[in-house]
C-alpha cells in the first residue's frame, strides 16, 4: 500500500511503476486486451462471410462496392469493437488500483466493474474527432491531453464526464507537463504500431492478392497495439492514485 508522507512520485518512478504493475500481472493485462481483439476477430468473420462475402480488391473499392445496409452494418460492428476496447481499458484502470493496493483481482471481476457512465469520456473524444473531419488529427491529441487526467477519475470515482474533467484538472495542477509526456509517448508508440501493422497487411495483400485487412489472422496484430493504450491507462491511474494520496495528506495536515 501507499506509504504515508511519501514524496511526490517522479516521472521516472511513474514509468517504472507502470511497468512493474503490468509485469506483476502480465497475463491478466494481456488477456484483458484480448477481449477487444476477440471482438475484432468476430467482426472480421462477420464482414468476410456475411456482410461482404469474400471481397476482392483494395479497401476503398470494397467499401464503395457495398450497399447502404452493408455499410451501416460495418459501422455498427466498428463501434462495437471500440466499446469493447474502452471497457478493457477501464477494466485495466480498476485492476491497477487493486494491484497497487495489494488486493487480488481477476479478469472478469475487473471487466464487470466497468459501468457505461465511466466510458463517456472515451466516446466524447471519439465523437469530437469524427465530427471535426480532417481537423480530427489535431483535435484528437489536444482533447486527449485536456481530458487525460479525468479518465481514472471517471472510472475509479464513478463521476460524470464533466465532473471528472474538472476534478482531474484540479488534481493535475502543476503536473500537466507529465501528462503531455505520457500522451506524447502513447501517440508516438501507437502511430508506429499502426503504421507497422498497415504496412505488413499491405505487403500480404501485394504478395497474395487478398484483402488481408478483412481476414481474422492479421487482427491479432491489434493485440500488441492495444497494449500501448493499456500502458497509458495504467500510468494515468498510478499518477491519479499518487495525486489523490497527496491530496489526502494535505487535507490531513490542514486539520491537525
C-alpha angles and dihedrals in degrees: 000000000000114000116235118252092009113159120257113285112255122226091252090051090048093053092044092047091050090055092046093051092049093045093048090063101017094145093055094046092048092049091048090060088044088073095070088040090056088049090054091050091052090047091051091051093048093048094043098047107023114021100034107006112212098340119201132203134030121333093254092055092046091051094047090049092058124097125236094265091047092052092046091051091050090049092051091050089047090056090047092059090052091049090055092045092051091049091050091051092049089048088053089057091052091048091050092054092050093047091048089053090048094246125137120246135173134211096257093044092053093045093048091051091069119099127194090241090063093057098058094099090058092052092045091058093045094048094047091049092050095046094050092060114198090001087065088087087066098032095052100061091040092052092046090052092048095045102033097095089054096058097080090039092056092045103040099032095036094231130160117260098260094042090050092051091050095048093042091053090049093051093045093052107139092010102077091111089066090049090051090052092051092048091048093050092047093049093045093050092042094051091047091050095048093046090049092051094046091049090050093050091046089052091051092050092048092048100043102022096233133120095251092177086076096047120101099228099062089052086076087074087071088064091073092041092053090057088068098064087039090059088048090054092048091051092048091049094051090047090050093048090051091048092049091049091053090046089056092049092051091051091047092050091050092053095050 
